[in-house]
Amino acid sequence: MKKTITFAVMHFSVAFTVAYLLTGSLVVGGAVALVEPAINTVAFYFHEMVWKKLEGKEEVTVIQTSAASQPLSKIFSNSDAFFAS
């Protein structure tokens, strides 16, 4: 938790400093230091959603590739296949 808090303080400080140096305004620097991390947090949430979907597709591809390279006898063992007589 300490690491998270110190990172947040550093993030706000960097955002404020950059905005202040670019604009010369304490108000703009303060606004950017508050707004930018909030927007970044929301963007990160959506980034994670997209990333998880991509990882899921990659996992399916790996499973399909792995299964395709195995003989059918390995893929379907006697306990996995049920045939009606």
Secondary structure, 3 states (H helix, E strand, C coil): CHHHHHHHHHHHHHHHHHHHHHHCCHHHHHHHHHHHHHHHHHHHHHHHHHHHHHHHHHHHHHHHHHHHCCCHHHHCCCCCCCCCC
